[in-house]
């Protein structure tokens, strides 16, 4: 067994709390405890991960009638970060997100479904000047009153998209075959949201 396997076995989080029976209400993303991430294959041999640091989002959750729920998300494209300045600069350029002309990415839900703790959110994802539907599967990971009196809920989710569908087609061929950056990109969401009425109290 490798050292990495042993680490994975021992790195177990405490059980999440799910003490709020009815999470119905209006929520705002807690951006300091939310991650909007992505990952893509690089040079056909490894995975590069990154995320966006500046964003805002709201959600209306109707636990009894999930179809009445809705989600709105706005991301500043210039806040992209992969931990490498040169790569981040290239991603901000016209080869990819062209942040000077397209400063935001938006997601607006069009339908919401629920099956127990699993939620399916479908909506319009707009990158640059292209809008396409995307379906994201979420699992509700917890609910609690935090020490500051906020009602807080958590979700984890993800999906995979083809970046070329949004016109993000830049690539470079490898001498040994294949390309530098995969077309398939995984989107990863670790969401913490605070009930608005509590945040304003």
C-alpha positions, -999 to 999 in steps of 0.1 A, spaced: 0 0 0 14 34 -10 18 63 15 -9 81 -5 -34 53 1 -26 53 38 -31 90 40 -65 88 22 -76 61 47 -68 83 77 -80 116 63 -116 113 74 -137 144 83 -160 145 113 -196 137 104 -216 166 90 -245 180 110 -280 180 95 -300 194 123 -322 218 103 -353 199 92 -366 225 68 -340 245 49 -366 265 29 -356 301 25 -334 326 7 -296 322 9 -264 340 -1 -231 322 -8 -206 325 19 -177 332 -5 -150 327 22 -161 291 27 -172 282 -8 -150 268 -36 -158 271 -73 -132 248 -88 -123 231 -120 -98 205 -133 -84 196 -167 -59 172 -180 -25 187 -190 -2 172 -216 -22 140 -214 -3 130 -182 -16 149 -152 -44 170 -139 -43 208 -133 -67 222 -108 -79 258 -102 -107 279 -92 -122 314 -91 -116 337 -61 -143 364 -67 -179 355 -71 -214 361 -57 -245 339 -57 -279 336 -43 -304 308 -39 -340 304 -30 -346 269 -17 -381 254 -14 -377 220 3 -414 211 -1 -416 222 -37 -381 220 -52 -392 231 -86 -398 266 -70 -362 268 -61 -337 289 -80 -300 297 -82 -281 327 -96 -243 328 -97 -219 355 -110 -182 349 -113 -154 374 -121 -133 357 -148 -102 377 -139 -102 361 -105 -92 327 -120 -63 311 -102 -43 279 -107 -13 288 -86 9 297 -116 10 333 -126 19 327 -163 -8 301 -167 -34 323 -151 -23 352 -174 -28 329 -204 -63 318 -192 -73 355 -188 -61 362 -224 -82 361 -256 -70 325 -261 -93 315 -233 -116 337 -212 -108 371 -228 -115 388 -195 -112 424 -208 -142 418 -231 -160 392 -210 -155 400 -174 -181 376 -160 -194 341 -161 -230 336 -151 -252 307 -142 -290 310 -139 -310 280 -130 -340 269 -151 -351 239 -131 -344 223 -98 -352 187 -87 -347 169 -54 -344 133 -43 -338 132 -6 -304 148 0 -296 148 -37 -305 179 -57 -303 183 -95 -299 219 -108 -302 226 -145 -295 261 -158 -279 284 -184 -242 288 -182 -228 318 -200 -191 320 -208 -180 348 -231 -209 353 -255 -221 317 -255 -250 303 -233 -255 266 -230 -275 244 -206 -257 226 -179 -270 201 -153 -252 199 -119 -257 171 -94 -255 183 -58 -255 164 -24 -267 183 6 -238 178 30 -251 195 62 -271 222 80 -265 240 112 -267 271 133 -231 285 135 -217 303 166 -227 336 151 -264 327 149 -264 321 111 -284 293 96 -258 276 73 -262 249 47 -237 230 27 -237 213 -7 -211 195 -28 -215 189 -65 -200 188 -99 -203 181 -135 -182 179 -167 -184 201 -197 -167 203 -231 -150 237 -232 -152 239 -270 -190 242 -266 -183 277 -252 -157 286 -278 -127 279 -256 -108 260 -283 -72 270 -279 -48 241 -278 -14 229 -288 -4 195 -303 21 173 -286 50 157 -305 40 123 -291 3 127 -300 -26 143 -283 -30 178 -271 -17 201 -243 -51 208 -227 -81 184 -225 -114 195 -240 -132 179 -211 -132 201 -179 -146 190 -146 -164 216 -125 -164 212 -88 -185 230 -62 -181 231 -24 -208 254 -13 -216 270 20 -246 294 21 -261 315 48 -298 323 52 -303 359 43 -326 368 72 -300 356 97 -272 374 80 -292 407 82 -301 402 118 
